[in-house]
Amino acid sequence: MFNHVLAPDTQAILLLCGSFGQNRQIEPQPLTLSEYNSLAEWLRENQMRPADLLAPTTEEHLQTN
């Protein structure tokens, strides 16, 4: 049996951009490519990775930036 574990960065990106087979008509909607690109640029500027958004201390970090 295979045990597939996604990397934390992959988990965060899927949560931000994935629709998981649903056609959402209500908020929140998955990020578009341009929205994700803007977020990725902001993460780079702040020396962060997508997985950092899943950390418990992220809210504190976001409030200081």
C-alpha positions in Angstrom: 0.0 0.0 0.0 1.2 3.4 -0.9 1.4 6.2 1.7 1.3 9.5 -0.2 2.0 12.6 1.8 2.0 15.9 0.1 4.7 18.4 0.9 3.5 21.3 3.1 4.0 23.8 0.2 1.8 21.6 -2.0 -0.9 21.4 0.6 -1.0 25.1 1.0 -1.1 25.7 -2.8 -3.9 23.2 -3.2 -6.0 24.8 -0.4 -5.5 28.2 -2.0 -6.1 27.3 -5.6 -8.0 23.9 -5.8 -11.7 23.5 -6.4 -11.7 19.9 -5.3 -14.3 19.0 -8.0 -16.8 21.6 -6.9 -18.2 24.4 -9.0 -18.3 27.1 -6.4 -20.7 29.9 -6.9 -20.2 31.4 -3.4 -17.2 32.8 -1.6 -14.5 31.9 -1.0 -13.4 31.0 -4.5 -10.0 29.4 -5.3 -7.4 31.9 -6.3 -7.0 32.7 -9.9 -3.5 32.3 -11.6 -2.9 36.1 -11.4 -4.1 36.2 -7.7 -1.7 33.3 -6.9 1.1 35.0 -8.8 0.6 38.1 -6.7 0.6 36.1 -3.5 3.7 34.2 -4.6 5.5 37.5 -5.2 4.5 38.8 -1.8 5.7 35.6 -0.2 9.1 35.9 -1.9 9.4 39.6 -0.8 8.7 38.6 2.8 11.0 35.5 2.6 8.1 33.2 3.2 6.9 29.9 1.5 3.3 28.8 0.9 3.6 26.3 3.8 4.3 29.3 6.1 0.6 30.3 5.6 -0.4 27.1 7.5 1.7 27.9 10.5 0.0 29.0 13.7 2.1 32.1 13.9 1.3 33.4 10.4 -1.4 35.7 11.6 1.1 37.6 13.8 3.5 37.8 10.9 0.9 39.1 8.5 -0.2 41.8 11.0 3.4 43.1 11.3 3.9 43.3 7.5 
